[in-house]
């Protein structure tokens, strides 16, 4: 993404189609926050959203488990799919604990997220730091060319600077850019997709759009499917206004589908069925 604006994220918010996506997400979020169940049982909705968000994120990373299986299992140390699901659950649980640090040091948070995701499964000296030149990356869903280690370091610093400098951009725009940039860079040797989607969640929570973390965009990304996710991400990689707008709109639709999921949870709780 290149622009001469002093606030490039805000510039993205003015792209055709993006304003509509932002407005649609805001209205959807406002509706679910206004649900009567949220006045009394918001903690239950938050817990269920975390579980469903983790399941969705894991599905995009190749571990498409039934929700009840995710809910039932307690041991995630088995095969590669089990480790992915376990990593997604740990990341979702960690996200809400990192908001204050994110505002001060996004790179520290990203390092922490990778450490949590790896959970001892990766070599200790490769966990929680950007990859070095020549180190492999395990991210089967994303087949785009892998930036070199020097480019990764520079772009991570640039992303951190954008976040720390603040922006007038809507939360959806910032979240989509953080998500897309981390997918593009794949800065760690493993679990980059899980980390990117968790960072998106952190932005949506910390921005005030979804302070109770009840709108799991990961659910919506999974529901739209892996092919649509990759196609939208290619728009981000293109760096064109149309491509960037398509990626942001895709992330917006994911958030709306997450809202729909939590609305269904609210309805179930109201009926006494959950």
DOTI-570980 format. One line per field, with one value per residue (C-alpha): x, y, z; residue number from 1; residue in three letters. Coordinates in pm, whole numbers. Layout:
<sites>
xx	X:...;
yy	Y:...;
zz	Z:...;
num	NUM:...;
residuo	ala:...;
</sites>
This chain:
<sites>
xx	0:145:-7:110:-150:-24:-293:-288:-536:-789:-735:-834:-1153:-1264:-1231:-1548:-1741:-1544:-1767:-2070:-1892:-1796:-2152:-2299:-2065:-2134:-2511:-2484:-2265:-2499:-2794:-2636:-2512:-2867:-3003:-3174:-2957:-2647:-2770:-2762:-2551:-2285:-2007:-2169:-2197:-1831:-1722:-1922:-1797:-1439:-1496:-1665:-1405:-1124:-1299:-1336:-976:-854:-1074:-903:-569:-674:-832:-1203:-1347:-1707:-1786:-1893:-1566:-1376:-1596:-1551:-1179:-931:-613:-475:-127:-191:-168:-114:-486:-524:-227:-382:-712:-529:-329:-645:-811:-508:-484:-849:-816:-505:-636:-828:-529:-307:-505:-302:27:-97:-145:215:404:226:542:560:204:276:574:357:86:332:471:121:29:345:290:627:574:840:1213:1256:1494:1244:941:820:1056:1042:1201:1560:1688:1652:1418:1114:753:470:155:-14:-318:-119:97:198:566:737:903:1263:1359:1484:1162:960:1148:1101:733:664:821:609:292:379:438:97:-72:121:72:-303:-549:-890:-962:-1259:-1174:-1269:-1010:-730:-818:-827:-489:-326:-472:-370:-19:56:-70:145:458:412:674:694:787:438:82:88:-275:-390:-179:-308:-671:-610:-449:-758:-968:-749:-794:-1172:-1189:-940:-1094:-1421:-1615:-1650:-1533:-1694:-1546:-1880:-1845:-1602:-1488:-1304:-1643:-1729:-1393:-1445:-1807:-1712:-1469:-1098:-1116:-1295:-1050:-750:-911:-985:-633:-494:-671:-478:-154:-225:-213:-460:-750:-995:-806:-770:-1139:-1234:-1021:-1166:-1519:-1445:-1330:-1642:-1863:-1674:-1746:-2114:-2133:-1969:-2241:-2503:-2346:-2354:-2708:-2806:-2629:-2827:-3150:-3062:-2981:-3308:-3498:-3302:-3154:-2788;
yy	0:335:676:1030:1090:1159:916:630:422:705:736:371:446:674:413:328:59:86:347:127:-172:31:158:-188:-339:-62:-105:-481:-448:-192:-426:-722:-500:-382:-733:-780:-1085:-862:-671:-979:-1250:-1078:-1287:-1604:-1453:-1348:-1699:-1860:-1608:-1689:-2061:-2016:-1767:-2007:-2287:-2064:-1950:-2309:-2415:-2162:-2306:-2656:-2793:-2777:-2943:-2961:-2703:-2967:-3152:-2831:-2781:-3139:-3191:-3113:-3254:-3074:-3224:-3495:-3454:-3132:-3049:-3085:-2853:-2593:-2602:-2577:-2281:-2104:-2153:-2023:-1717:-1630:-1654:-1436:-1160:-968:-961:-774:-460:-217:-357:-339:36:75:-196:-391:-586:-715:-836:-1014:-1187:-1292:-1422:-1643:-1770:-1858:-2020:-2231:-2357:-2531:-2708:-2506:-2477:-2239:-2010:-1966:-1872:-1517:-1349:-1265:-1529:-1496:-1520:-1871:-1995:-2186:-2085:-2332:-2158:-2385:-2168:-1867:-1941:-1583:-1503:-1481:-1146:-1163:-1123:-766:-661:-829:-637:-305:-354:-470:-149:46:-131:-66:300:331:184:391:717:679:723:861:543:329:23:-210:-51:-71:-429:-535:-377:-536:-872:-840:-715:-999:-1252:-1089:-1090:-1424:-1301:-1620:-1974:-2104:-2007:-1678:-1704:-1764:-1473:-1241:-1315:-1271:-934:-836:-934:-723:-416:-459:-495:-222:29:23:-127:-459:-400:-716:-932:-1078:-1036:-1307:-1212:-1546:-1716:-1504:-1561:-1935:-1920:-1737:-2018:-2060:-1985:-1653:-1566:-1623:-1438:-1135:-1146:-1133:-799:-680:-801:-611:-283:-129:78:-178:-469:-301:-209:-567:-700:-451:-531:-903:-841:-635:-916:-1153:-926:-910:-1288:-1300:-1067:-1298:-1591:-1408:-1290:-1656:-1728:-1448:-1588:-1936:-1805:-1615:-1933:-2123:-2353:-2274;
zz	0:-97:-42:20:290:641:756:503:700:693:319:278:466:183:-93:-286:-104:218:378:314:468:774:821:778:1039:1288:1254:1295:1604:1757:1708:1886:2170:2211:2253:2589:2671:2661:2964:3185:3025:2819:2977:2844:2497:2511:2611:2334:2079:2179:2131:1795:1679:1766:1580:1272:1275:1311:1020:794:902:800:1119:1038:1348:1455:1723:1972:1925:2002:2308:2428:2382:2657:2501:2198:2196:1937:1562:1368:1350:1726:1778:1544:1733:2065:1938:1820:2158:2346:2122:2163:2540:2534:2307:2570:2804:2560:2478:2690:2561:2200:2232:2352:2165:1890:1813:2169:2137:1809:1968:2260:2028:1844:2172:2290:1959:1942:2295:2307:1973:1790:1863:2156:1970:1684:1894:1945:1701:1330:1112:999:642:509:780:646:698:750:624:368:297:173:-131:-217:-252:85:165:277:642:597:427:703:972:794:724:1079:1206:960:1072:1436:1356:1192:1496:1749:1561:1574:1292:1217:1022:1124:1332:1046:818:1073:1164:799:726:1032:933:568:638:877:623:356:572:751:997:1202:1115:1199:1293:1101:993:1350:1474:1199:1278:1651:1584:1386:1688:1920:1700:1688:2067:2153:1912:2101:1811:1992:2351:2490:2211:2105:1727:1613:1264:1247:1224:923:753:787:675:356:282:230:-144:-89:189:-37:-328:-111:31:-323:-350:-48:-200:-521:-331:-577:-444:-579:-426:-89:-86:-169:119:368:250:290:648:705:585:815:1111:1018:999:1342:1467:1321:1505:1839:1776:1739:2068:2234:2097:2221:2568:2572:2488:2754:2491:2558;
num	1:2:3:4:5:6:7:8:9:10:11:12:13:14:15:16:17:18:19:20:21:22:23:24:25:26:27:28:29:30:31:32:33:34:35:36:37:38:39:40:41:42:43:44:45:46:47:48:49:50:51:52:53:54:55:56:57:58:59:60:61:62:63:64:65:66:67:68:69:70:71:72:73:74:75:76:77:78:79:80:81:82:83:84:85:86:87:88:89:90:91:92:93:94:95:96:97:98:99:100:101:102:103:104:105:106:107:108:109:110:111:112:113:114:115:116:117:118:119:120:121:122:123:124:125:126:127:128:129:130:131:132:133:134:135:136:137:138:139:140:141:142:143:144:145:146:147:148:149:150:151:152:153:154:155:156:157:158:159:160:161:162:163:164:165:166:167:168:169:170:171:172:173:174:175:176:177:178:179:180:181:182:183:184:185:186:187:188:189:190:191:192:193:194:195:196:197:198:199:200:201:202:203:204:205:206:207:208:209:210:211:212:213:214:215:216:217:218:219:220:221:222:223:224:225:226:227:228:229:230:231:232:233:234:235:236:237:238:239:240:241:242:243:244:245:246:247:248:249:250:251:252:253:254:255:256:257:258:259:260:261:262:263:264:265:266:267:268:269:270:271:272:273:274;
residuo	unk:unk:unk:unk:unk:unk:unk:unk:unk:unk:unk:unk:unk:unk:unk:unk:unk:unk:unk:unk:unk:unk:unk:unk:unk:unk:unk:unk:unk:unk:unk:unk:unk:unk:unk:unk:unk:unk:unk:unk:unk:unk:unk:unk:unk:unk:unk:unk:unk:unk:unk:unk:unk:unk:unk:unk:unk:unk:unk:unk:unk:unk:unk:unk:unk:unk:unk:unk:unk:unk:unk:unk:unk:unk:unk:unk:unk:unk:unk:unk:unk:unk:unk:unk:unk:unk:unk:unk:unk:unk:unk:unk:unk:unk:unk:unk:unk:unk:unk:unk:unk:unk:unk:unk:unk:unk:unk:unk:unk:unk:unk:unk:unk:unk:unk:unk:unk:unk:unk:unk:unk:unk:unk:unk:unk:unk:unk:unk:unk:unk:unk:unk:unk:unk:unk:unk:unk:unk:unk:unk:unk:unk:unk:unk:unk:unk:unk:unk:unk:unk:unk:unk:unk:unk:unk:unk:unk:unk:unk:unk:unk:unk:unk:unk:unk:unk:unk:unk:unk:unk:unk:unk:unk:unk:unk:unk:unk:unk:unk:unk:unk:unk:unk:unk:unk:unk:unk:unk:unk:unk:unk:unk:unk:unk:unk:unk:unk:unk:unk:unk:unk:unk:unk:unk:unk:unk:unk:unk:unk:unk:unk:unk:unk:unk:unk:unk:unk:unk:unk:unk:unk:unk:unk:unk:unk:unk:unk:unk:unk:unk:unk:unk:unk:unk:unk:unk:unk:unk:unk:unk:unk:unk:unk:unk:unk:unk:unk:unk:unk:unk:unk:unk:unk:unk:unk:unk:unk:unk:unk:unk:unk:unk:unk:unk:unk:unk:unk:unk:unk:unk:unk:unk:unk:unk;
</sites>
